[in-house]
Amino acid sequence: MGTETQHLTEDAKAILLLCCHFNSGKNTKAEKPLSLGEYNRLADWMVKGKLRPADLLQSPPDTDTLGAALNIDGLRIQGLLSRGAAMALAWRNGATVASGSFAAVMNGILRA
């Protein structure tokens, strides 16, 4: 990802890629971000496997494994994680994260 997102941790980048909309255009065919329930299933799976969100960026799990374990299309998760350019563009165009509350949420997720 570009320099625009360098001050985000790799965990934060992975979570944003999985859960945020970066292009709200009606004519885009972007992957639908994970719902809260879907992310919770993924987070539970990561905790059981002693993984962090950043691990999904470094070595994405097999799509069949994810699909079977989480009832979420593994190709969808791969597609969401591959949106680094869209995230960098959104960031450069003014997307922000409320750092205080985001940090609290991140700490809660990472401690789970």
N, C-alpha and C positions, 0 to 999 in steps of 0.2 A: 504494500500500500504506500501511497505517496507521503511526502513530508507533512501534508496537512493533518494527518492522523497520527503522527509519530508520538505525540504526548499522551496518547491513550495506551493503556496496557494492552497486551495481546488478548487477555481475557475479555476486556471491555470491547475490543474490536470484534471478537467472535460473537459476543452476545448481541451487539448492535447489528451485525450482519444477519444473525438468525431472527431477530425480533423487530427490526425497524423497517419502515417504508422509506425508500430513498427517491422514488420517482412516482409522483401521484398522477402522472398523465394517463388519460383514459385509453390511449392507443398503445400503451406499453404491454408487453407480455411478460411481466416480471413475476418471479415466484412470490407467492403469498407468504409473508413472514409467519413465523410460528405463533400460534395463540398461546395464552398463558398456560393452559393445560398441556399443550404439546411441549412447551419449553420445560414445564415441571417434570414431565416424563423423561425428557432428555437429561435434565439436571439429575434426577434420581439415578438414571442409568450411568451418568458420568461419576457420581459419588460412589456407586457400587463398584465401578471399574477403576476407582482412584484416578480419575481423569479430571483435568481442568478444561474450561472452554477453549483456551489457547491450544490445547492438544488437538482439537478438531481441525485447526488451521494447519498445524505442522504435519500431521499424518491422519487424514480423514479416515474414519472407519469404513469398512465395507458396506455398501448400500443395502445389500441383502440382510446383513446383520442388523443394521439399524431398523429396517422395515419390519423384520420379524420381532425384534425386541421391544420396539416402541409404538408399533402401529402408525408409523409416519413414513411416508415415502422417502427412502434414503436418497434418491436422486434429487428430491426437493431440497433436502438438507445440503447436499453438495452444491446445488444451484445457489442457495442462499449464501453459503460460505464463499462462493466465487464472485461475489458482488463487490469486491474491494474497490474497483474503479468507480462504481456508482457511489459508494460511501465516500470516497475521497472527493468526488465532484460535489456531492451534497455538502460535505464539510467545507469545501472551498467557497461554496455559494451561500454560506451562512448558517448551516445546520449547527446547532449547539446542543450540549448535554448539560442539564442542571447539575453541576458538579457535586454539590453537597448531598442532595437526595440520591443522585446516581451512585455516589460512593457508598452510601448506606445500603442501597439495594445490592450493589456488587458485593459488599462485605457479607451480607446475609446469604446471598447465593453461594459465595465461595466457601462459607463456613458450613454449609449444609452437608 
